[in-house]
Amino acid sequence: MIEATIYDRLSTYAGLTALVGTGIYPTTPTENTQLPFVVYTVTSRTPTLHTQGDAGLNNYSVDLDTYGINLDTVLSILTQTNAALHCYRNDTLTVQGSFLTTQATQQEEYGYHGSQLFTVWGN
C-alpha cells in the first residue's frame, strides 16, 4: 500500500515529471532505461507497538535512487523528490509524515547517482 502511495506522489509531482517523465520505477528499472530516472524501494517496515498491541502506525524506510548523465540533472531531481516527499502528508492519512534523513551523490562510470533516504510514517 505504501509503495502505491509513494508512486502516486512522485508520478504526479509536476516538478519531478518535468525532469524524468515516466521514469519512476519501484525497486528495479526496466531494461535499457534511458537516463534520467528514479527508483524507489521500501526497505523496511517497523510497526508501532504499545501496551495494548499494534497502534496501527508503521515506520517505513524508503530509499530513492536517482540516475542521470550529469551532476546538475541529478541534483535537480533530488531537489524535486525532496520537495515532493519531505514533510508530505496525504489527505487519506496513508502517509502521516515523510521526512528526508540522508542524501548523497556520487560519480559512476556512465553518469551520476544520487540517493536519498526518507522515513515515512503511515498506516
Secondary structure, DSSP 8 states (H G I E B T S, - for coil): -HHHHHHHHHHT-HHHHHHHTT-EEESS--TT--SSEEEEEEEEEEEEEETTEEEEEEEEEEEEEEEESSHHHHHHHHHHHHHHHTT---TTSSEEEEEEEEEEEEEETTEEEEEEEEEEEE-
